Amino acid sequence: MKSFQAIGWQKVVRFVLYGIYQAVLTRVLLPPVRAWMLRLAGARVGNNCVIHNVHFDNLYHYGFAKIIIGNNCFIGDEVLLDARGGVTLGDHVTLSNRVAVLTHINVGYPDHPLQKAYPMRESAVVMKRGVYIGTGATILPGVAIGQSSVVGAGAVVTRDVPARTVVAGVPAKVIKKIQK
């Protein structure tokens, strides 16, 4: 019962309720209905968004309140959005299949031997207008991706990406600048 003690019974109940909501959300076949359900649960979702089978993690902390999705966004299958620190997608953002957007780091229980060296940290991820994230990319907490930038497939983004820039690799490095 250490996990129950660590987060408290209120968060345990929220964990179960959001787990049920997530299970229903993943079974909805039509993306517009999924977008409507996200709005109903507290997320801000713009118009004309296509949201496929997305997994929202850590909802028991703040629910969907820190999820902001702009207009004309596309979120592919098996995308993971960590809701804890907050995720903001500007208009026309595309997240390809199996993208992971992480907004917090926690090595474990408060008595974990690494906790002092790596304390829990949560920080929002922001993607500006027109960003494209390739398949299987991972975005780490606190990263901002500038307008009209591209993250290559499989990249691990550990720091901010300037506007109109292509990054790729592990860790992601600048490949080229995009001309206006």
C-alpha positions, 0 to 999 in steps of 0.5 A: 500500500506504499503507492496509496500512501504516497499519493493519497486516497483522493488521487487514488479515486481520481486515478480510477475515475480518469482510467475509466474515462480514458478507457471510454475515450480510446473506444470512441471511433470518431475523432470529432467525438473524441475532441468533444469528450476532451472538452467535456473533461476540461481540456481546451481543444480547438476546431477541426482537430483530428485526435486519434487513439491518444493516451493521457498519462498522470491525469489524477494530478490535475485532470485535463486542465493543462491540455491545450490543443489549438485549431487544425491539429492532428494527433496520431495513434498511440501518442502519449501526452503526460498531462501533469506539467501541461501540454500546449499545441498551437494551431496546425501542430501535427504529432505523428504516431507514437510520439511521447510528450513528457512533462514531468520526471520522477525517479520514484518514491520519496525514499528512492536513493536517487531522489535527492540527486534527481528530485521530482520536476514538472514543466510544461511542453509548448509547441508553437504554430505549424510544428511537425513531430515525426513518428516515435519522437520523444519530447522531454519536460520543459521543452518549447518548439518554435513555430514551423519547426520539424522534429525528425522521427525517433528524435529525443528533444532535450532542449528548446528548438528555435522557430523554422528549424529541423532537428533530429537524432538522439539527443536532437541536434539542428539539421537545418534552418527552414527558409521563410 
